[in-house]
Every structure is written in structure tokens, then in C-alpha cells.
Amino acid sequence: MQTIHELEVDRGILASSRNEVYGCIFGRDSLITGLNLLSVYEKNRDPYFLGLVKKIIVNLAELQGKVVNLESGEEPGKCIHEYRPEGHEHLTKHPTDPWYVYPDNIMRNYDSVDSTPLFLMTIHRYFELSGDIETIEKLMPNIRAALTWVTDHGDSNGDGLIDYRFHPDRKYGGLKTQSWMDSQESVFHEDGAMPEYPIAPLEVQAYAYNALRAWSDYFNSRDIETSAVLASRADSLKKCFNNTFVIKTRSGVSLAFAIDGTMRPLTSARSSMAHVFWAARKESDAYDCILDSEHHAAALPGGQVLR
């Protein structure tokens, strides 16, 4: 609790101590922390946790992308990656690869492909546990914008998967690798060949599937047309995922950790595989995730099933 209080700020929660290099708002980190805080709230019902998560999602909604800006990665509906109102000179004044700073001298960077589906997951989970329909209604334009980003902007090459690329016309620096394992050295083929962009990370497909299913359920009794569109997109994403990411082996199945722009899988073992099950949604007495149920026993240790 002391650590949480030390990291809490007006805009939510910092990724690390104020005096450290990551002592600022990160979309991905804030949202994963928010989901963990909601898990704690589910157990102890301390309203403090709900209040902090509300602060996180409301302020990330304010920072949500509104226009296309190649230099920062901003796109309409996209959740921010990194927000630095000050202390950004090590990035924006870099001698060889400076990052973009907006005219108000604030650094807003949107080089994150996973923060938008995590934003949608966190808001929906907050609503499930709080019943706070007033906040959901206020955030509905942001929710719809984020869903549009997932269904339209998130798939840059039309192959059915959520992906990222570093735009070739971009003049300012930023993240070339835009998933949670964001070092450039983490993206490679086992034979040493350089992957071609765009890159579709494994875990992002699982987050997006969760978000599409969750909001399809939400709209089912409120906006049947939107619900049907989201359900259809979830179905097509799941089908595409199982056709491209599942690698059958003699001992069962493995999962590619990403698919590159030529539809070639990147196959080294990553903890991203576990995110597929972490992002499962409970429906009635079972769990649903992007991986077809026929593969669960082969993918989980000891032939388990997802419960």
C-alpha cells in the first residue's frame, strides 16, 4: 500500500519512482497495474482501489489520440504509450535520434500497440466490478474511438491481425518495437533473418479478442448493431490467430510470439504465450480465450484445461 501511494499522482499511477527514468505515466503499465488493483478490490472491496483505477482510465481517456501524427505515433482512438510533461530532454533533445515534443513542450508518445486493447479491457472490468454506469457513459466516446482503432487502424496491412510498424516517413525517433517486450533485439527469426514489418505480437491479439468480446456483450442490450460488428470482428480475429500463431509439434502445440509482414512466424519461446490465457474472459462456468479450446490441453503444462 505504501508503494502504491508513493506512485499515485493526479493522472493515475507512475511506472516507477518520481526520480527514476520511468517516473511518468505509461499507458501499458498503468493499465496492467489497474487490472491488478481490480483483482485486489474483488477480494477486499476496499473502495480506494476502485477510485485509483477510475483515475487511471479517466486520465488516459483525456490523453487518447485524436489526430494522425506520424512523428509521435498518435492516431485517433489510440491509447498513449508515454506522457512526460517535463523531464523528457533525454529523449526529445537526444543528439542523434530526438523524440517528438508537442508545441506545448509536452512529450506524448503513442508507440504502443497493446495499450489500446488493455484500455478497453480495464474500463470494462472496472464497470463489471463497480457498476459505475455514469463514468462509462461519460467515457463512451473514448470507448468507441478505442474500439474503432482496434477494428480499423490497428491492422495496418489488412491481414486480420493487430500490428505495428515504424512509419518510413517519420523523421523523429521513437520505439521501433511497440509491444511490451520493446527492445529491438527481442524481435528476430531463429535463422537470423530480419523480420519484415508490420509485426503482429502474440499477446496483443489475445488482449484485442478479450476487448472485442467484452464490449460486444456490453452493447448486446444497448446497441445490437455495434454488438454484432464487434462479435464478428472477434470471430475473424480468433480464426486468423489460430491459423497463423498455432504451431503443431510432435509433443503438442507451440505458439509463435509474433507474425511478421510476410506472415512468417517468429518462433522463439516467450512468456507472451502465457498472456493468451491471462487474457481469457469468464463466460458462465467456462473461460473463453483467443486460442481454440482444442489446443488448451496441449499448450498448458500437464495437459490442463482452462478453468
DAURWO-V280266 format. One record per pair of residues at least 12 apart in sequence whose ideal C-beta (glycine too) atoms are under 7 Angstrom apart, sorted by the first residue. I is the first residue (numbers start at 1). J is the second residue. D is the distance in Angstrom with one decimal. If there is no record, write none. Layout:
i->I j->J d->D
i->I j->J d->D
This chain:
i->8 j->52 d->6.3
i->11 j->25 d->5.3
i->11 j->59 d->4.3
i->12 j->25 d->6.1
i->12 j->30 d->5.2
i->12 j->55 d->5.3
i->12 j->56 d->3.9
i->12 j->59 d->5.1
i->13 j->30 d->5.6
i->13 j->33 d->5.6
i->13 j->52 d->6.8
i->13 j->56 d->6.2
i->15 j->29 d->4.2
i->24 j->82 d->6.6
i->24 j->83 d->6.2
i->24 j->84 d->4.8
i->25 j->83 d->4.2
i->26 j->81 d->6.6
i->26 j->82 d->5.5
i->27 j->60 d->6.0
i->27 j->79 d->4.7
i->27 j->80 d->4.8
i->27 j->81 d->5.4
i->27 j->112 d->5.8
i->27 j->115 d->3.5
i->27 j->119 d->7.0
i->28 j->81 d->6.8
i->28 j->112 d->5.5
i->28 j->114 d->5.8
i->28 j->115 d->4.7
i->28 j->118 d->6.3
i->28 j->180 d->6.2
i->30 j->56 d->5.0
i->30 j->60 d->6.4
i->31 j->115 d->6.5
i->31 j->118 d->4.0
i->31 j->119 d->5.9
i->31 j->122 d->4.8
i->32 j->118 d->6.6
i->34 j->53 d->4.6
i->34 j->56 d->4.7
i->34 j->57 d->6.9
i->34 j->122 d->4.7
i->35 j->121 d->6.8
i->35 j->122 d->5.6
i->35 j->125 d->6.3
i->37 j->49 d->4.6
i->37 j->52 d->6.0
i->37 j->53 d->5.4
i->38 j->53 d->5.8
i->38 j->125 d->5.3
i->38 j->126 d->6.4
i->38 j->129 d->5.8
i->41 j->129 d->6.1
i->42 j->129 d->6.2
i->50 j->130 d->5.3
i->53 j->122 d->7.0
i->53 j->126 d->5.3
i->54 j->126 d->6.7
i->54 j->135 d->6.2
i->57 j->122 d->5.9
i->57 j->123 d->5.2
i->57 j->126 d->6.3
i->57 j->139 d->7.0
i->60 j->79 d->5.9
i->60 j->80 d->6.6
i->60 j->119 d->6.1
i->61 j->139 d->5.4
i->61 j->142 d->4.1
i->63 j->80 d->4.4
i->63 j->83 d->5.7
i->63 j->108 d->6.8
i->64 j->77 d->6.6
i->64 j->78 d->7.0
i->64 j->79 d->6.0
i->64 j->80 d->7.0
i->64 j->142 d->5.5
i->64 j->145 d->6.5
i->65 j->77 d->6.2
i->65 j->78 d->3.9
i->65 j->110 d->5.6
i->70 j->167 d->4.9
i->70 j->169 d->6.0
i->70 j->170 d->5.0
i->71 j->100 d->3.9
i->71 j->170 d->6.0
i->71 j->171 d->6.4
i->71 j->172 d->4.3
i->72 j->100 d->4.6
i->72 j->108 d->5.8
i->72 j->109 d->5.6
i->72 j->110 d->5.7
i->73 j->109 d->6.3
i->73 j->110 d->3.8
i->73 j->111 d->4.4
i->73 j->174 d->6.0
i->74 j->108 d->7.0
i->74 j->110 d->4.7
i->75 j->110 d->6.8
i->75 j->149 d->6.4
i->75 j->153 d->5.2
i->76 j->145 d->6.2
i->76 j->149 d->6.8
i->77 j->116 d->7.0
i->77 j->145 d->3.5
i->77 j->146 d->5.0
i->77 j->148 d->5.2
i->77 j->149 d->3.5
i->77 j->153 d->6.9
i->78 j->110 d->5.2
i->78 j->116 d->5.5
i->78 j->149 d->5.2
i->79 j->115 d->4.0
i->79 j->116 d->4.4
i->79 j->119 d->4.3
i->79 j->146 d->6.6
i->80 j->108 d->6.0
i->80 j->110 d->5.7
i->80 j->115 d->6.9
i->81 j->109 d->5.0
i->81 j->110 d->5.5
i->81 j->111 d->5.1
i->81 j->112 d->3.5
i->81 j->115 d->5.9
i->82 j->109 d->4.3
i->83 j->108 d->5.8
i->84 j->107 d->4.2
i->85 j->106 d->4.9
i->88 j->101 d->6.6
i->88 j->107 d->3.9
i->91 j->107 d->6.5
i->92 j->107 d->5.6
i->94 j->173 d->6.4
i->97 j->173 d->3.7
i->98 j->172 d->6.2
i->98 j->173 d->5.9
i->99 j->172 d->5.8
i->99 j->173 d->4.9
i->99 j->174 d->5.9
i->100 j->172 d->4.1
i->109 j->174 d->6.1
i->111 j->174 d->4.6
i->111 j->175 d->3.8
i->111 j->178 d->4.8
i->112 j->178 d->5.6
i->113 j->162 d->6.3
i->113 j->163 d->6.9
i->113 j->164 d->4.0
i->113 j->178 d->4.8
i->113 j->179 d->5.9
i->113 j->201 d->6.7
i->113 j->204 d->5.4
i->114 j->179 d->5.8
i->114 j->180 d->6.1
i->114 j->203 d->6.8
i->114 j->204 d->4.8
i->114 j->207 d->5.9
i->116 j->146 d->5.2
i->116 j->149 d->5.3
i->116 j->150 d->6.2
i->117 j->150 d->6.0
i->117 j->204 d->6.6
i->117 j->207 d->3.8
i->117 j->208 d->4.4
i->117 j->211 d->4.5
i->118 j->207 d->5.7
i->119 j->146 d->5.6
i->120 j->143 d->6.8
i->120 j->146 d->5.3
i->120 j->147 d->6.7
i->120 j->211 d->3.7
i->120 j->215 d->6.4
i->121 j->207 d->6.2
i->121 j->210 d->5.5
i->121 j->211 d->5.3
i->121 j->214 d->6.8
i->123 j->139 d->6.4
i->123 j->143 d->6.3
i->124 j->214 d->4.2
i->124 j->215 d->6.4
i->124 j->218 d->6.6
i->147 j->215 d->6.0
i->147 j->230 d->6.7
i->150 j->162 d->6.7
i->150 j->208 d->5.4
i->150 j->211 d->6.4
i->150 j->212 d->6.9
i->151 j->233 d->5.2
i->154 j->208 d->7.0
i->156 j->198 d->5.0
i->157 j->198 d->5.6
i->157 j->261 d->6.2
i->159 j->263 d->6.6
i->160 j->236 d->6.1
i->160 j->237 d->6.6
i->160 j->240 d->3.8
i->161 j->200 d->3.8
i->161 j->205 d->6.1
i->161 j->240 d->6.0
i->161 j->259 d->6.2
i->162 j->200 d->6.3
i->162 j->204 d->5.0
i->162 j->205 d->6.0
i->162 j->208 d->5.0
i->163 j->198 d->3.8
i->163 j->199 d->6.0
i->163 j->200 d->4.1
i->164 j->178 d->4.0
i->164 j->198 d->5.9
i->164 j->199 d->6.0
i->165 j->197 d->4.3
i->165 j->198 d->4.0
i->179 j->201 d->4.0
i->179 j->204 d->6.2
i->187 j->199 d->6.2
i->187 j->258 d->6.8
i->187 j->266 d->6.8
i->189 j->266 d->6.0
i->190 j->267 d->5.8
i->190 j->268 d->6.0
i->195 j->260 d->3.9
i->195 j->266 d->6.1
i->196 j->260 d->5.0
i->196 j->261 d->4.2
i->196 j->262 d->5.2
i->197 j->261 d->5.2
i->198 j->261 d->5.2
i->199 j->258 d->5.3
i->199 j->260 d->5.8
i->200 j->258 d->6.1
i->200 j->259 d->4.5
i->201 j->258 d->4.9
i->201 j->272 d->6.8
i->202 j->245 d->6.0
i->202 j->255 d->5.9
i->202 j->256 d->6.5
i->202 j->257 d->5.0
i->202 j->258 d->6.1
i->202 j->272 d->4.6
i->202 j->273 d->6.8
i->202 j->276 d->6.9
i->203 j->272 d->4.5
i->203 j->275 d->3.6
i->203 j->276 d->6.9
i->205 j->237 d->6.4
i->205 j->241 d->5.0
i->205 j->290 d->5.8
i->206 j->275 d->5.7
i->206 j->276 d->4.5
i->206 j->279 d->4.0
i->206 j->289 d->6.4
i->206 j->290 d->4.8
i->207 j->279 d->5.4
i->208 j->237 d->6.3
i->209 j->234 d->5.6
i->209 j->237 d->5.5
i->209 j->238 d->6.0
i->209 j->290 d->4.0
i->210 j->279 d->4.6
i->210 j->281 d->5.4
i->212 j->230 d->4.9
i->212 j->233 d->5.5
i->212 j->234 d->3.8
i->212 j->237 d->6.9
i->213 j->234 d->5.1
i->213 j->281 d->5.6
i->213 j->288 d->6.8
i->214 j->281 d->6.3
i->215 j->230 d->5.6
i->216 j->230 d->3.8
i->216 j->231 d->4.3
i->216 j->234 d->6.4
i->238 j->290 d->5.3
i->241 j->290 d->5.1
i->242 j->291 d->6.9
i->242 j->292 d->5.0
i->244 j->259 d->5.3
i->244 j->263 d->6.5
i->245 j->259 d->6.7
i->245 j->265 d->7.0
i->246 j->295 d->6.1
i->247 j->265 d->6.6
i->247 j->267 d->6.6
i->252 j->298 d->3.3
i->252 j->299 d->6.8
i->253 j->295 d->5.0
i->253 j->298 d->4.4
i->253 j->299 d->5.5
i->255 j->273 d->4.9
i->255 j->276 d->6.8
i->255 j->299 d->6.9
i->257 j->270 d->4.0
i->257 j->272 d->5.0
i->276 j->289 d->5.8
i->276 j->290 d->6.2
i->276 j->291 d->5.2
i->277 j->289 d->6.0
i->277 j->306 d->6.1
i->280 j->306 d->6.1
i->287 j->306 d->4.8
i->287 j->307 d->6.9
i->289 j->306 d->6.7
